[in-house]
Amino acid sequence: MDIANPFHPRAVGRRVQALREFNGRSKAEFADSVGIDRTSFIRIERGEKPLKADMAYKIAERWGVSMDFLYRGRMTELPPSLADNLMKSLTE
């Protein structure tokens, strides 16, 4: 699977990382905030483990993003300030 594919675990992990960093949380704090095992979260963020739908739902609900953003990178439903900051983070 190609990293350019928005569903690729590394692409999903980069978006999760950008969201976490935007909210100023450590990996442990972010994982705890959505009830994900810390080790699993680190592997998801690195793209070593796919983000399961139930985990994506918890992240989306807690942090105000859509599952479409997490899985596909679509920012159309995000508040403009959040979308702008995440875009900057993802392109650096």
N, C-alpha and C positions, 0 to 999 in steps of 0.2 A: 504494500500500500504506500502511496506517495504522500509525503509530508504536505504537499500542496493541497491535498484533499482536506477540506475543512473538518471532516469526521475523523481524521487520523488522530490517534491518542496524543501525539506530541502537539498538534495544533490545538486540541481541546485543552491540554495541560497548560499551554501558553496563555490561553484565555482565562483559565482558572487562576493562574499565577498573577496575571494582570489585574484581575478583580480583587484578589487578596491584597496585593500591594497598593492598589487604589484605596482600599479601606484601611490601610495601615495596620494590618494584622500579621503576626508571625504565622508560620505554617501550623504550629500547634494550636494557636488561638482560633485560626480559621477552621481547622478540622474539628475542634471541640464545639465551635459555634453551630455546626450542622450535624454533629453526632457521627462523624466519620473517624474511623481508626486512624491515628496519626501516621503510622507507617504506610497504610493504604493511601492516605492523602498525598504523602510525599511521592509515592510511585505514580499516582495519577498526574500530579503536577509535572513530573519529569517525562510523562508520556510512556511510562513503562507498564501502565495498567489502564485499561479503558475505564471511562467514567460511566458507571451504571446509571440507568434511568432514575432509580430511587434516590441515588446520591445527587444527581443533577437536579432533581425536583427540590430536594432540601436546600441546595445552594441557591437555586432560583428564587425560592420563596423567602429565604432568610436575607438575601443580599439584593433583592429587587432587580434581578435580570430575568430574561426569558431562557427557556431551554433552547430556543432557536439560537440565541447568542452563544450559549455554551457549546452546542453541537455544531452549529453551522457558521458562527461568527457574524450573524445578522444583528446589526445594532439599531434597526429601525424602531424598535419598541423601547429602547432605553432613553432615559432623560438625556437631553442634548449635552449637558455638562459631563455626565458619566461617559457617554459615547465618545466625546472629544478626548477625555483623559485616557480612556482605555485604548483608543486608536493611537495616541502618542506612545503609550507604553508598549503596544504591540509592534510598532514600527521602529522602535529604537534598537 
